[in-house]
Amino acid sequence: MSVELNPPSPAATEPVIRVGPPPQAEKKRRTGGIPGWALKVAAAVTGFIWAVFLVIHFYGNLKVFQGADAFNNYAHWLKNAFYPFFPETGVLWLMRAVLVPALIIHVTVVAMIWWRGRQSRGKFRAHISGVASWASWLMPLTGILTLVFIIFHVLDLTVGATPAATSSFMAATSESSFAYENLIASFQRPASGIFYMLIMVLLGVHILKGFSNMAADLGAMGKRIRAAFIAVGGIAATLILFGNAAIPAAVLLGVLP
């Protein structure tokens, strides 16, 4: 009795040769080649920088409730803060030199993270329910609308460019500021005041969810540390939302001026 063994075909023994970069390298090439952890850290750090600025900005805005002189003097002080250690408007330009690149980096890396997430979604997707689901779904929308608001806000109350600003806008001089008058005139327009308040709501949601993401992106795995991040984000979001939204509400209701 004899058993014949069929030799393997040549095709089965030939090595498989792939042409082009490996799948992971190709994926990195299509999405910028920057590691995901680096994008998340950049988003967290730049987001934190802006959150700190917004809290400080909220505190300064509260001076509007002290009257025109207090608010205008505060705005004028910002232009000459720590003079002569810093030149005139030096502090403002230093803040802009930090905030503008941080904003550009934040928008860029968040867009890259979102795009990578879209590209890597498989057939089976995780489903999050409740408030966390709504906050995650709203993050891109709140980010885009906040960016639009920042541009509008600068044109309205800093540059004085119409139609964002009112026709009565008065530019600051070397001796005085008219920040109070410009702010009141802007928020006396119902569309401007209501838009500002709605953006504060969306910004509050963005900050709260952003701090939750920040805890994960920076590797804060302990429950207490994550809870601390969320608590700080909640406090910041609440202050920014109600503190800033109270100003146009007071103007529209006739409490200010």
QUISUL-V118927 format. One record per residue. N is the residue number from 1. RES is the residue in one letter. PHI is phi in whole degrees, 0 to 359 (999 if undefined). PSI is psi as a letter, one per 30 degrees, with the letter a starting at -180 (* if undefined). BURIAL is 1 if it has 16 or more other ideal C-beta (glycine too) atoms within 10 Angstrom, else 0. Layout:
((N,RES,PHI,PSI,BURIAL) (N,RES,PHI,PSI,BURIAL))
//
This chain:
((1,M,999,k,0) (2,S,235,k,0) (3,V,243,k,0) (4,E,264,k,0) (5,L,258,k,0) (6,N,285,k,0) (7,P,292,k,0) (8,P,297,k,0) (9,S,292,l,0) (10,P,301,e,0) (11,A,294,e,0) (12,A,286,f,0) (13,T,266,f,0) (14,E,285,k,0) (15,P,292,k,0) (16,V,276,k,0) (17,I,251,k,0) (18,R,265,k,0) (19,V,259,k,0) (20,G,103,l,0) (21,P,289,l,0) (22,P,297,l,0) (23,P,306,e,0) (24,Q,295,e,0) (25,A,294,e,0) (26,E,295,e,0) (27,K,297,e,0) (28,K,296,e,1) (29,R,297,e,0) (30,R,290,f,0) (31,T,249,g,1) (32,G,105,f,0) (33,G,75,g,0) (34,I,267,k,0) (35,P,302,k,0) (36,G,300,e,0) (37,W,296,e,0) (38,A,291,e,0) (39,L,296,e,1) (40,K,292,e,1) (41,V,295,e,1) (42,A,298,e,1) (43,A,296,e,1) (44,A,293,e,1) (45,V,294,e,1) (46,T,292,e,1) (47,G,296,e,1) (48,F,295,e,1) (49,I,302,e,1) (50,W,290,e,1) (51,A,296,e,1) (52,V,298,e,0) (53,F,300,e,0) (54,L,294,e,1) (55,V,293,e,1) (56,I,296,e,0) (57,H,297,e,0) (58,F,300,e,1) (59,Y,298,e,0) (60,G,293,e,0) (61,N,296,f,1) (62,L,297,f,1) (63,K,293,f,1) (64,V,296,f,1) (65,F,283,f,0) (66,Q,270,f,0) (67,G,111,l,0) (68,A,297,e,1) (69,D,298,e,0) (70,A,296,e,0) (71,F,288,e,1) (72,N,293,e,1) (73,N,294,e,1) (74,Y,296,e,1) (75,A,297,e,1) (76,H,291,e,1) (77,W,297,e,0) (78,L,300,e,1) (79,K,291,f,0) (80,N,239,g,1) (81,A,298,k,1) (82,F,60,g,0) (83,Y,285,k,0) (84,P,266,g,0) (85,F,301,e,0) (86,F,252,k,0) (87,P,293,l,0) (88,E,302,k,0) (89,T,63,g,0) (90,G,296,e,1) (91,V,294,e,1) (92,L,299,e,0) (93,W,289,e,0) (94,L,295,e,0) (95,M,298,e,0) (96,R,295,e,0) (97,A,294,f,0) (98,V,269,e,0) (99,L,289,e,0) (100,V,295,e,0) (101,P,299,e,0) (102,A,298,e,1) (103,L,294,e,1) (104,I,298,e,0) (105,I,296,e,1) (106,H,299,e,1) (107,V,297,e,1) (108,T,294,e,0) (109,V,289,e,1) (110,V,295,e,1) (111,A,297,e,0) (112,M,293,e,1) (113,I,297,e,1) (114,W,297,e,0) (115,W,294,e,0) (116,R,297,e,1) (117,G,298,e,0) (118,R,295,e,0) (119,Q,289,e,0) (120,S,263,g,0) (121,R,294,k,0) (122,G,265,a,0) (123,K,291,e,0) (124,F,255,k,0) (125,R,243,k,0) (126,A,285,k,0) (127,H,243,k,0) (128,I,250,k,0) (129,S,248,l,0) (130,G,83,a,0) (131,V,298,e,0) (132,A,300,e,0) (133,S,295,e,0) (134,W,296,e,0) (135,A,297,e,1) (136,S,294,e,0) (137,W,294,e,0) (138,L,276,f,0) (139,M,305,e,1) (140,P,298,e,0) (141,L,294,e,0) (142,T,295,e,1) (143,G,296,e,1) (144,I,295,e,0) (145,L,293,e,1) (146,T,295,e,1) (147,L,297,e,0) (148,V,299,e,0) (149,F,295,e,1) (150,I,301,e,0) (151,I,298,e,0) (152,F,297,e,1) (153,H,296,e,1) (154,V,294,e,0) (155,L,295,e,0) (156,D,283,e,1) (157,L,252,f,1) (158,T,251,e,0) (159,V,276,e,0) (160,G,79,h,1) (161,A,272,k,0) (162,T,279,l,0) (163,P,273,g,0) (164,A,297,e,1) (165,A,270,l,1) (166,T,281,l,1) (167,S,290,f,0) (168,S,267,g,0) (169,F,302,k,1) (170,M,241,k,0) (171,A,286,k,0) (172,A,290,l,1) (173,T,250,a,0) (174,S,290,f,0) (175,E,247,f,0) (176,S,208,l,0) (177,S,235,l,1) (178,F,237,h,1) (179,A,299,e,1) (180,Y,296,e,1) (181,E,298,e,1) (182,N,293,e,1) (183,L,295,e,1) (184,I,298,e,1) (185,A,297,e,1) (186,S,292,e,1) (187,F,282,f,1) (188,Q,288,f,1) (189,R,279,j,0) (190,P,306,e,0) (191,A,298,e,0) (192,S,293,e,1) (193,G,295,e,1) (194,I,292,e,0) (195,F,301,e,1) (196,Y,299,e,1) (197,M,293,e,1) (198,L,296,e,0) (199,I,296,e,1) (200,M,297,e,1) (201,V,297,e,0) (202,L,295,e,1) (203,L,294,e,1) (204,G,299,e,1) (205,V,297,e,1) (206,H,298,e,1) (207,I,293,e,1) (208,L,298,e,1) (209,K,291,e,1) (210,G,297,e,1) (211,F,291,e,1) (212,S,295,e,1) (213,N,294,e,1) (214,M,300,e,1) (215,A,299,e,1) (216,A,288,e,0) (217,D,293,e,1) (218,L,268,g,1) (219,G,82,g,0) (220,A,279,j,0) (221,M,268,f,0) (222,G,291,k,0) (223,K,298,e,0) (224,R,292,e,0) (225,I,293,e,0) (226,R,297,e,1) (227,A,296,e,0) (228,A,294,e,0) (229,F,302,e,1) (230,I,295,e,1) (231,A,295,e,0) (232,V,297,e,1) (233,G,298,e,1) (234,G,295,e,0) (235,I,295,e,0) (236,A,298,e,1) (237,A,297,e,1) (238,T,294,e,0) (239,L,298,e,1) (240,I,293,e,1) (241,L,297,d,1) (242,F,284,e,0) (243,G,294,e,1) (244,N,283,e,1) (245,A,293,f,1) (246,A,294,f,1) (247,I,289,e,1) (248,P,296,e,1) (249,A,298,e,1) (250,A,294,e,1) (251,V,291,e,1) (252,L,294,f,1) (253,L,273,f,0) (254,G,86,g,0) (255,V,288,e,0) (256,L,245,k,1) (257,P,278,*,0))
//
